């Protein structure tokens, strides 16, 4: 399945695991995202013997943690378009592929999809497929950022720094939208999951503060490197980007992450 946007671009993900910068970006993503996802899965009761699929596994940091939780008798399948950064093992299977075009093995106790569905125009179809792959009572964990929430700057070194961050955000998110991403879909995830037939749907919305040189600031810096051509095409100069990267390392900067909506739902135990 290939989807194109109105301007003819191929729809899909905003970043590429094959770039030189990808390993850094994925490591920063894990630092920002993993604590909240682990907490959610603990609350859901993850434990030995579970069969879990990690979709959009990236660097495999969550995959490795999942493998520890389900050991010794459980198993984790990590799925990514380009899984070169993920390590397979006796309890970890790595699959390369687009979730829109592949079948997830059934009877999963949990399926995790982080920063995946917001990028896919076919997200409702994918939700239905993922629910079908759950065991009765199995849980789907969908985590996406609400990038329409832009009140992120808690403290800035200067008005110029604020303006650079805002221009960067405008250009990066416009690029994502040009590829079919829905930057506000996370807010609608609970209703979409309920329509798909999941029950006990719940959602946690959270963000945390990061200083320059840490967490989300490092991620934004990495994103600016990965997507420099698109940022230049949007009107930023190389001098702007160099200055932006210095700002993102400045400890005087205090920046919140996007609002992360982690939505969970279970497959009914009876038809």
C-alpha positions as CSV (number, residue, x, y, z in Angstrom):
1,X,0.0,0.0,0.0
2,X,1.4,3.4,-1.0
3,X,-0.4,6.5,0.0
4,X,0.3,10.0,-1.5
5,X,-0.7,13.3,-0.1
6,X,-2.4,16.1,-2.1
7,X,0.9,17.4,-3.3
8,X,2.0,14.0,-4.5
9,X,4.6,13.2,-1.8
10,X,4.7,9.8,-0.3
11,X,2.9,9.7,3.0
12,X,4.5,8.2,6.0
13,X,7.2,8.9,8.6
14,X,9.1,12.1,9.0
15,X,12.5,10.7,9.8
16,X,14.8,8.0,8.4
17,X,16.7,5.5,10.5
18,X,19.4,5.2,7.8
19,X,20.8,8.7,8.3
20,X,24.0,9.5,10.1
21,X,22.0,11.4,12.7
22,X,19.4,8.7,13.3
23,X,21.2,6.9,16.1
24,X,21.4,10.1,18.2
25,X,17.8,11.0,17.5
26,X,16.5,7.6,18.5
27,X,18.5,7.6,21.7
28,X,17.0,11.0,22.6
29,X,13.5,9.7,21.8
30,X,14.1,6.7,24.2
31,X,15.2,9.0,27.0
32,X,12.2,11.2,26.6
33,X,9.5,8.5,26.0
34,X,10.6,5.3,27.8
35,X,9.9,6.3,31.4
36,X,6.2,7.1,30.7
37,X,5.6,4.0,28.6
38,X,7.2,1.8,31.2
39,X,5.1,3.2,33.9
40,X,1.9,2.6,31.9
41,X,2.9,-1.0,31.2
42,X,3.6,-1.6,34.9
43,X,0.2,-0.3,35.7
44,X,-1.3,-2.7,33.1
45,X,0.4,-5.6,34.8
46,X,3.1,-6.6,32.3
47,X,4.9,-9.7,33.5
48,X,6.6,-13.0,32.7
49,X,5.0,-15.0,29.9
50,X,3.5,-12.0,28.1
51,X,3.6,-11.9,24.3
52,X,4.2,-8.3,23.2
53,X,4.7,-6.4,19.9
54,X,6.6,-3.1,19.9
55,X,5.6,-1.1,16.8
56,X,7.9,1.7,15.6
57,X,10.6,0.2,17.9
58,X,13.3,2.7,16.8
59,X,16.5,2.2,18.8
60,X,15.0,-0.8,20.6
61,X,15.3,0.6,24.1
62,X,11.7,-0.2,25.0
63,X,12.0,-3.5,23.3
64,X,14.9,-4.5,25.5
65,X,13.0,-3.4,28.6
66,X,10.0,-5.4,27.5
67,X,12.1,-8.5,27.0
68,X,13.3,-8.2,30.6
69,X,9.8,-7.9,31.9
70,X,8.3,-10.9,30.0
71,X,11.3,-13.2,30.6
72,X,11.9,-16.1,30.8
73,X,8.8,-17.5,29.0
74,X,7.4,-14.5,27.2
75,X,8.4,-13.0,23.8
76,X,8.7,-9.5,22.2
77,X,8.4,-8.7,18.5
78,X,9.9,-5.4,17.5
79,X,8.6,-3.9,14.2
80,X,10.1,-1.0,12.4
81,X,10.5,0.2,8.8
82,X,14.2,0.0,9.3
83,X,15.2,-2.0,12.4
84,X,18.9,-1.7,12.0
85,X,19.3,-0.2,15.5
86,X,17.4,-3.0,17.3
87,X,19.1,-6.1,18.7
88,X,17.4,-9.5,18.3
89,X,17.7,-12.2,20.9
90,X,16.3,-15.5,22.2
91,X,13.2,-13.6,23.4
92,X,13.2,-10.8,20.8
93,X,12.2,-11.2,17.2
94,X,12.9,-8.2,14.9
95,X,10.7,-7.6,11.8
96,X,11.3,-5.0,9.1
97,X,8.2,-3.7,7.5
98,X,5.4,-1.1,7.3
99,X,2.6,-1.8,9.7
100,X,0.1,-0.8,7.1
101,X,1.3,-3.7,4.9
102,X,2.0,-6.5,7.4
103,X,0.1,-8.8,9.7
104,X,0.8,-8.9,13.4
105,X,0.9,-12.3,14.9
106,X,-2.3,-12.9,17.0
107,X,-2.9,-13.6,20.7
108,X,-0.7,-10.7,21.9
109,X,-1.1,-9.7,25.5
110,X,0.0,-6.2,24.6
111,X,0.8,-4.1,21.5
112,X,2.6,-0.8,21.9
113,X,2.6,1.8,19.1
114,X,4.5,5.0,19.9
115,X,4.7,7.9,17.5
116,X,3.3,5.8,14.7
117,X,-0.4,6.3,14.2
118,X,-0.1,10.1,14.1
119,X,2.0,9.7,10.9
120,X,-0.4,7.3,9.1
121,X,-3.4,8.5,7.1
122,X,-4.6,4.9,7.4
123,X,-4.6,5.0,11.2
124,X,-8.2,3.8,11.7
125,X,-7.5,0.7,9.5
126,X,-4.3,0.0,11.4
127,X,-6.1,0.3,14.8
128,X,-8.7,-2.3,13.6
129,X,-5.8,-4.7,12.6
130,X,-4.0,-4.2,15.8
131,X,-7.1,-4.9,17.9
132,X,-7.6,-8.2,16.0
133,X,-4.1,-9.2,16.9
134,X,-4.7,-8.9,20.6
135,X,-5.6,-11.9,22.8
136,X,-9.0,-11.5,24.5
137,X,-8.3,-9.0,27.3
138,X,-5.1,-7.9,25.7
139,X,-4.2,-4.3,25.8
140,X,-3.3,-1.8,23.1
141,X,-1.0,1.1,24.1
142,X,-1.0,4.1,21.6
143,X,1.2,7.0,22.4
144,X,1.4,10.1,20.2
145,X,2.3,13.7,20.7
146,X,-0.2,16.5,20.4
147,X,1.9,18.9,18.4
148,X,-0.9,21.4,18.1
149,X,-0.1,22.4,21.7
150,X,2.7,25.0,21.3
151,X,3.0,26.7,24.7
152,X,6.3,25.0,25.3
153,X,8.8,27.7,26.2
154,X,9.0,28.1,29.9
155,X,12.1,30.3,29.9
156,X,14.2,31.6,26.9
157,X,17.6,33.1,26.7
158,X,16.3,35.9,24.4
159,X,13.5,37.0,22.2
160,X,15.7,35.9,19.2
161,X,16.0,32.4,20.7
162,X,12.2,32.2,21.1
163,X,11.7,33.3,17.5
164,X,14.1,30.7,16.2
165,X,12.4,27.9,18.1
166,X,9.0,29.0,16.8
167,X,10.2,29.2,13.2
168,X,11.8,25.7,13.6
169,X,8.6,24.3,15.0
170,X,6.4,25.8,12.2
171,X,8.7,24.4,9.5
172,X,9.1,21.0,11.0
173,X,5.4,20.4,11.7
174,X,4.5,21.7,8.2
175,X,6.8,19.1,6.7
176,X,5.2,16.4,8.8
177,X,1.7,17.5,7.6
178,X,2.9,17.5,4.0
179,X,3.6,13.7,4.5
180,X,0.2,13.0,5.9
181,X,0.8,13.4,9.6
182,X,-2.1,14.6,11.8
183,X,-0.4,16.7,14.5
184,X,-3.6,16.7,16.7
185,X,-4.7,13.1,16.2
186,X,-3.6,12.2,19.7
187,X,-6.5,14.1,21.2
188,X,-8.9,12.0,19.2
189,X,-7.2,8.6,19.9
190,X,-9.6,7.6,22.7
191,X,-12.7,8.0,20.5
192,X,-10.9,6.2,17.6
193,X,-10.0,3.3,19.8
194,X,-13.5,3.0,21.2
195,X,-14.9,3.0,17.6
196,X,-12.5,0.2,16.7
197,X,-14.1,-1.9,19.4
198,X,-11.7,-1.6,22.3
199,X,-13.1,-1.3,25.8
200,X,-11.8,0.2,29.1
201,X,-10.3,3.0,27.0
202,X,-8.3,5.5,29.1
203,X,-5.7,8.2,28.4
204,X,-2.9,9.9,30.3
205,X,-1.7,13.3,29.1
206,X,1.7,14.5,30.3
207,X,4.7,16.6,29.6
208,X,7.8,17.5,31.5
209,X,10.3,20.3,31.5
210,X,13.8,20.0,30.0
211,X,16.7,22.4,30.1
212,X,18.9,23.2,27.1
213,X,21.2,20.3,26.4
214,X,18.9,17.6,27.8
215,X,15.9,15.6,26.7
216,X,13.5,17.2,24.3
217,X,16.1,20.0,23.5
218,X,18.6,17.4,22.3
219,X,15.8,15.7,20.3
220,X,14.9,19.0,18.6
221,X,18.5,19.7,17.8
222,X,18.8,16.2,16.3
223,X,15.6,16.7,14.3
224,X,17.0,20.0,12.9
225,X,20.0,18.1,11.6
226,X,18.0,15.2,10.1
227,X,15.6,17.5,8.3
228,X,18.0,20.4,7.5
229,X,17.1,20.4,3.7
230,X,13.4,20.7,4.5
231,X,14.0,23.5,7.0
232,X,16.2,25.4,4.5
233,X,13.4,25.0,1.9
234,X,11.0,26.5,4.4
235,X,13.1,29.6,4.6
236,X,15.5,29.1,7.5
237,X,19.1,29.8,6.7
238,X,22.1,27.7,7.6
239,X,23.1,30.5,10.0
240,X,19.6,30.3,11.6
241,X,20.0,26.6,12.1
242,X,23.5,26.9,13.6
243,X,22.1,29.5,16.0
244,X,19.1,27.4,16.8
245,X,21.3,24.5,17.8
246,X,23.3,26.7,20.1
247,X,20.1,27.8,21.8
248,X,18.9,24.3,22.3
249,X,22.2,23.6,24.2
250,X,21.8,26.7,26.4
251,X,21.0,25.8,30.0
252,X,19.0,29.1,30.3
253,X,16.5,27.5,27.9
254,X,13.6,25.7,29.7
255,X,11.4,23.8,27.2
256,X,8.4,21.5,27.8
257,X,7.9,18.6,25.5
258,X,4.8,18.3,23.4
259,X,1.8,16.9,25.3
260,X,2.1,13.1,25.2
261,X,-1.2,11.3,25.0
262,X,-0.8,7.7,26.1
263,X,-4.2,5.9,25.4
264,X,-4.9,2.4,26.3
265,X,-7.8,0.0,25.5
266,X,-8.5,-3.7,25.8
267,X,-9.9,-6.2,23.4
268,X,-13.2,-7.5,24.9
269,X,-12.9,-10.9,26.5
270,X,-16.2,-11.9,24.9
271,X,-17.6,-11.3,21.5
